[in-house]
């Protein structure tokens, strides 16, 4: 817990920005916009970017979680989003400690081994991606934080015949589902696994009772923010039907299997993954195994696949893998040569993890998309901002420009610049320019100067170390993600 906590505190301070568009534009920006303009729009439903609030296929609960923290921070005088994010990252870091603690407790309950439990906690807490992911606003990560305690309580509830644990487990299970609907695929087989493990249907009924309680609460929340009972659930199922009619390009069914084997670093991953398929491991951990297997198999069958989809079951795989290795190494069937190869592979995986850990824990993700607007948020008397996306179409993280954010315009092609210039009053013309470019800055400046006169550089967001490494490995597909802020000289001289 101490190792996990220290690493996460470092990530709170240094791992700024966002990983994917979803963990800013579909989470943080929604809550921050709600703080600026009101969470409810003119139609009486949640305000959600360009989408109608009635069409959102996501429970408003996680948005309310972020919004509530921002509301309190604003009340005590913290208004800039960049400053708020330190507190929000800290809250997420603390939430992620749940999976570390309950993962450790689960393995200790099953194996009785301090060593196995310690290894589980260290992998979940100190695996090179985990501190970085722990402070992100990814719904996959947040739902995964709650999935481990959900399954732990289900296991202990059956073992101790404790109905309260089982009801609480059901509540947490649906809470995972509310935050990220796909995580419900891991909760789906849990009642049957409880029934199988207990050889009695009553514990499964307790679990389902907890699920029903939270389902009613979730559906009722939709009345307030989306206009009707259970609206977000209806929307998500409608979106599945839409995907069925217009399927995306399929990825191979083995995509996630290859991802898991790669992420745990071969050849160690081969020992780690295949050890969990022992009969004893499966039967003794049927609740956790069925949850991980259901989630993995259904996602593998779905055409659309993204690496982050597997985040919720990462700690489950760690738990099962450590238990599997514990049983294998203690079984007496492990030959000396095989044990030696395993130790070498484990040492190699540890060394690679220790190299990658600081890179990701200190990584300022999407630095070039965030820093220009953080800079502009500290400037006074900004009229308008023009965002030049002609070289690279980027989402605009305008929320970082401050609570009373200025107006902004974006151009994706140079004819748009002509149109904006000709159709705008002189007093409304932009005085700051944000340019996304890696190696064509002179061309952008020439085009802007032609309309707005001399401009001067006031800020340059340099690439993060991870951006530089990725660009070095594959310069064709990985941009340096550099950006610039310029301002009109004439405006500021006058």
N, C-alpha and C positions, 0 to 999 in steps of 0.2 A: 504494500500500500504506500509506503514511503517513497519507493522508487517511482511508482506510477504517479504519485502526487507531485513530486519534484519535476518530472518530465512534463506533466501537464501544465504546471505553473510557468515553466519556460515557454511552452507553446502559447499560453495566454498572452505573454508579453511580446513574443516575437513572430508567431505564426499568424500574421494579419491577413486581410484579404479574404478570398473565397476560392474553393476548389472548382466547383462546377457552377454553371449559371443558376441551377436550382437552389443552391444554398445561399444565394443572395437575392435574386430577383423574384423568387417564389416564396421567400420566407422573410428575410430581413427587410427588404424594400416594402413588402406589403404592410408589415407592422409599422415601419417608420413613416410611410405615407399616411397610415391611419392616424398616427400621432400628429402629423402636420395638417391633414385635411379632414380628419374625422374617419373613424373606422367604418361607419355606415354611410352609404351613398344616398343620393336623392330618391332612389327606389326603395330604400329601407332595408337593403341587404349589404353584405360585406363588400368593401371596395377592393378589387383585385386586378390591378393593372388594366389592360384593355379588355379583359374577359368580364362577362356579366357575373355578378356574385351568385346568381342562381344556377350558373353552369359549372361552377368549380367542383372538381372531383376530389376534394380533399377536405377533411374535417377542419373546422376553424380553430380547433383546440390548440394546436401548436402555434398558430398565428397569435392567439390570445396569450399564450405563454410569453412569447417575445414582446408583444405589445405591452403586457403588464409590467415587465421589467423596464421597458423604455419609458413608460408612463411615470413610474416611481423615480427613475433617474432624472427625467425632465423636472419633476416636482422639487428635486433637491439641487437643481441648477445645471445639470449636465445635458446639453442640447445637441452638441455635435455628434454625429453618428460614429465617427472614428473613436471618440472618447467612450461612448456608450459600449462599443464592441469589446473593450477590455473587460467590462463587467459581465457582458453576455457570454463571452468566451469562458470566463471563470465559472459561471453557472453551468455551462455545458461540460466543463472539465469535471466539476463536482458530480454531475449526473453520471458521467462515464465511469466514475469510481464504483458505481453499483455493480457493473459487470465484472470488475476486478475482484471485488469482495465476495460476491456470490459465486463467481467461478471458482475461486479458491475454496470457499466453504463447501461447494458441491463435491469437488474432487476429494476433499478431506473426508466428507461423510461416506463416500463410496469406497475409497481405498484405505482409509485410516492411515495414510502415509503423509507425514509432514513434507517429505521431499517432493512427492508428486504434486501436492497442493501448492507448494512454494514455486515449483516450475510453472504450473498453470497460471498463478498470479503474475509471475514475471513475464511470461509470454504475452498474456492479455494486456498487462500494463506497460510493457517495454518493447513490444514488437515495433519495428521501425515506423510503421504507418499509424499506429494507434494514438500516440499523443497528438499528432497532426489532425487525425480524424476526430478526436475527442472534442476539439474546440470548434469544429465546423457546425454550421447550421443545416446539416444534411439530415433529412427525415429518416434516411436509412440508418444512420448512426444513432439518432435519438431513440428510435424504436428498438434498436438492438440493445441499448442501455437497459431498457425495461424488460426485454425478453429473457435475459439470464435470471433475474430474480423471479420472474413469472414461473419459469420451469423449475427453479430450485424449490420454490414454495409448493409446487405441485408434487415434486418428488418427496419432500419432507412431510407434506400433508398426508400422502398415502402411507408412508413408513410409520408415522406416528398416529395415524387415524385422526387427524386434526382437521375438522371441517372448516374452521376459520381460515387456516392457511390456504385451503383449496378455493374458498370463496375469493380471498384476496388474490390468489393466482389467476382466477378467471377475470377479475377486474383488471389486473395488469395486462393480461392477454389481449383484451379488447382495447385497452389503452394503447398498446403497441399498434394494433390495427387502425385505430383512429389517427395516429401520427403518420403511419405509412401503411396504406391498405394492403400492399403486397406482403407485409410481415404477417398478416393474418393467415397466409399459407403455412407458416410454421406453427401457428396455434391450432389450425384446423384438426390435426390428428390427435391432439393432446387428450381430449375426453376419452377416446377409444384406448389410448395408451394407459391412461389412469385406470380404466376398467380392467384392461388386461393385467396390469401390474397388481391391482388390489384383489382381482377375482371377485369383485363386488361392484355393483353399479352405483351405490350410494355416493362414494367419493367423486365419481364422474358427474353426478347430479349437483353436488356442491359446487364443483368447478363451473358447470353450465349456469348455475344460479348467479354466480359472480359475473359471468359473461353477459347474461340478460340484463342485470342491473346496469352495467356500464353501457350496453347497447341502447337502452332506453334513454340514458343520460346523453349519449352522443347524438341520437336521433332528435332529442328535444333541443339540443344546442343548435341544430340546423334550423329549427323554427325561428330562432332569434336572428341568426346571421345569414341564412340562405332562403328563408321564406316558407319552408314547409318541412314537415316531419321526415327525417331521414334523407334529406335532399342530396347530401354529398355521396351517400351510398348509391342512390339511384343514378347519379351522374357518373360514378366510376364504372358501374356496370354498363351504362350506355356507351361509355368510351371504349370498353372492351368490345362491344358489338361493332362500333365504328372501325376499330382496328381489324376485326375479322373481315369486314367488307373491303377495307383498304389496307391489306397487310404490308408492313415494312419489308425491306429486303431481309431475308432470313440469315441468321448466323448459324454455323454448324452446331448441332446439339451438344458436341463435346467442348464447346467454348469455355464454359464455367469449370469443367473438370480440368482442362489445361491451365486455366487461371489459378485454381487452387493449388495444383501441383507446383506451379511456378512461384506463387507468392510465398509458399513455405520453404522455398529454396531447395531444389534437388541437389544431391540424391537423398538428403535428409527427409524431404517431403514424401518420398516413396515409403520409407519406414513409418513416418508419422501418420500418413493417410491410411495405408493398408492395414496397419495394426488395429484400427478401430472397427474393422469388419469381422473381428473374431466373435463367435457366437455368444460367448460369455459377456463381452462388452455390450453387445446389442441388447441382450435380454436383461441385463442388470441396469441398463440405462435406456430403457425403451422409450421413456418420455422425451428425453433430449435427442435420442437418435431419430425417432419418428418425426420430431419437429424439424431437425436439420435435413433429413432425407426428403420429406414432403416439400419443403421450401426449395431445395436444390433441384429435384426432379421436375417439378412444375415449371420452374424458371428455365430449366434446360430445354423444355418442350416448347416454350414461348419463343416466337421468332425474334422479337426485339430483345437484345442483350446488351447491357452495359456493365462494366466491371464493378461499379459501386453497388449494384443490385445485391451482391453477395455479402455486403458489410454486416447485415443483421445476424448472419449465422457464423461469422468468423469466430466469435468466442465459443460457440457450440462445437465447432470443429476442433478448436484447441482443447477443450474439455475432454472430448471423446478421444482425441489423439494421445493426450497425456495418459489417460486411463488405459488405452490400448497398449502403449509402450510400457507402462508399469506392469501390466499383466504379462506381456511378452518377455520382458527382461527378467521377471521373477518366476517364469514358468519352468525354467530348467531345460527348455527346448532350444535355447539360443546358443548356437555354436560359437566357439571363441573367435573364429575368423569373422563371422557375421557381426558379432558384438564389436570387434575392432573396427570394422568398416563403418558401423553405425556411429561409433564415437568420433571417428574422423569426420564423417559427414555432419554430425551435430556441431563439432568445433568449427567447421567451415561455415555452416549456417549462422552460428553465433558471431563469427568474425564479420561476415557480410552485413549482418543486422547492425552491429556496432558502428560500421562505416556509414550505413545509410541513415541511422537514427538521427544524428545531428543535422543532416541535410534536410530531412523532412520536418523535424521538430522546429527548426529555425526558418523554415521556408515561408516567405511572404508571397502567398499565392495570388496570381493575377495582379501583381504589383503595378504594372503599367496601366491597368484599367481603373485602379483605385487612387493612387497617389496624386494624379493631377487634380482630382476633385477635392481631395483632402486639402491640398494647397489652396485651391480657390475658395474653399470654405473659410479660410482664415483671412481672406482679403476683404476690404471694405469698399462700398460704393461700386459694386459690379453691376453693369447695365445688363448685358446679355453675353452668352457664351456660344461660340460656334464650334462644333465638334466635327473635325475632319476625319471621316471614316472611308475616304476614297480608296485608300490602299488596303485596309483591312476592316471589314465590317465587324464592329464590336458592339456588344451591349453597353449602354451608357450607365455607369454607376453614379448617377447624378445625386443620389441620396447622400453621398459623402461630401457634397458641396455645402451641406449645412441645413439647419432647421428652416431658416428663411431662404430657401434656395433660389438662385437667380433663374431667369428663363434661359432656355438653351435651344439651339437649332442644330440639326445634324445634316451633313451632306454625304451621300454615298457615290456621287458622280459630280464632275465639275459643272455641267449645265445647271445643276441644282444651286450652285453658288451664285450663278448669274441671276437666277430667278429670285433667290432670297435678297440679293443686293438691290435689284430693281424694284421689288415690291415692298420695300421696308422704308419707313421714314428715317431720316438721318439720325434723329434722336434715339431710335430703336436699334441702330446697327450694333453688332457685337463689338465689345472692346477686349475680350479675351478669346483666345483660340486654343483648342486642345487638338493636337495632331498625333495620330497613331501611325508611326513609321519606324522602320529599322535602318534603312539605308537610302532613302530618297527624300530627305528633309528639304534639300534645296529646291526641288520641283514643287513641293507643297508651299514653301515660302514665296516662291515666284508667283504662283497663282493667287495667293492671298494678298500679296502686296499690290498686285495689279488693281484690286478693287479697294483695298483699305489703306493703302499707303504703307509707309515703313512700319515694321513690327520688330519687337525685340524679345529675346528669350528671357523668361523669368523663372522657369523651372524645367528640369529634365528628370524623368523617372527612368533610372537605369535598370537593366534586367536583373532579376534575382539570380542567385547562384544556380538554382535548379533550372531556371530558364536557359542560362548559359550552357549548362551541361547537356540539356535536351537538344538545344540548337546545335551543339557540337556533334552530337550523336546522329542527328537527322536534320540538317539545315533546311531541307526542302519542305518538310511538314511542320517543323517546330520553329516558330518565330522567336526572335529575341524579346518581343513584347516591350519594346521601348516606346516611350511617349514624351511629348513636349508640350509645354504651355508657353504661348506667346501673347503679347499684348500690343495694342496699337500705340505707337509712339506719340502721334499727334494728340490723341485724347488726353494723355497724362501730362504732356507738356503744357497744354492749355489749362 
